[in-house]
Amino acid sequence: MKAPRFLLPAEIEMAEAAVFYETQVESLGLNFLTIVEAAVYGIVDQPDMWPDIGHGIRKRPLRRFPYSILYRLDGDEIIIVAVMHQRRRPSYWLGRV
């Protein structure tokens, strides 16, 4: 399996969330990024573990934060489609697939 690839909008979402959390509590943004990184490594280890929510997209919730990583498998590549807040606009990412 290749290293996962983030779509640019997903990368931006992740960075914006980290900045937001960092402005709330020192080191919370870094903690968010650490949890995202651990979740991505888990996806690489077991890409079929998380449920398919339609359109070939799988959803891996993060612990401690109200976010999920949405990804799809494309051959031997994992493509991160969104780092989605779970309580906002649930289908906004559909245009990315």
N, C-alpha and C positions, 0 to 999 in steps of 0.2 A: 504494500500500500504506500502510495506517495504521501508526502507531507500535505496536510490540508491547505486549501487555497481559500482565502477570504475574498468575497466580492467586495469591491470598494465601498458600497453603501453599508455593508455589514461591519467593515473595519471602522468606518466613521461612527456608526452607532455605538460600537464598543468603546471607542475613544471618548465620545461625548458622555457616555454613562460614567466612565472612569473619572472624567473631569468633574462631573456633577457630584459624585460621591466624595471626591477629594475635597471639594469646597464645603461639604457638610461636616466631615470629620477627617482629621489628618490621618493618612495612611489607608483610609477606607477605599479610595480609588485604586490603590495598589493591590489591596486585598481582592477587590472585584476582578482585576486583571489576572491575579493568581488563580482565582477560582475558574475563570474562563479558560485559562491555559490548562488547568487540570481536567476540565470537562472535555476540551478538545483532544487531549491525550487519551482520555477514556473512549472517545468516539473513534479515534484511530485504532485502538486496541480491539474494540468490539463495535464496528460500525452498524451492525444489524440489530443491536440491542434495543434501540429506542424506537418507539412506534412511528409508523408511516401515517402522516396526517393528511395525505392526499397530494397529488401532483408529483409523487416520488420524493416528497420532502419528509424528513424525520425531525422529531422534536426532542431535544435533550434539555430538560429544565436544569437550572443552576441551583445549587444549594445556597441558602442564606440571602439571595437576592431574587427579586421578582422578574427574572429574565430567563429566556430559553434560547438555546442555540438551534437554529433551523439549518439543516444541511441536506445535501443530496449526494448520492453516490453516482459517479460517472466513470464507469469502468473501474480502474484501480485508484481513482482520485476522489477525495472528499472535498466538496465545495460548500463552504459556509455561506449560506444565502442571507441570513439575518442574525443579529444578536437582538432579539425582540423582547421588549418589555411586555410582560404577560397581561397587563391591564389596559393597554392602549391599542387602538386600531388593529384588531387581530388579523386582518387579511391584507394589510398594506404592502406586504412583501410579494404578493402574487405576481406582480409585474416583473419580478426578477427571474422567474423560472421559465 
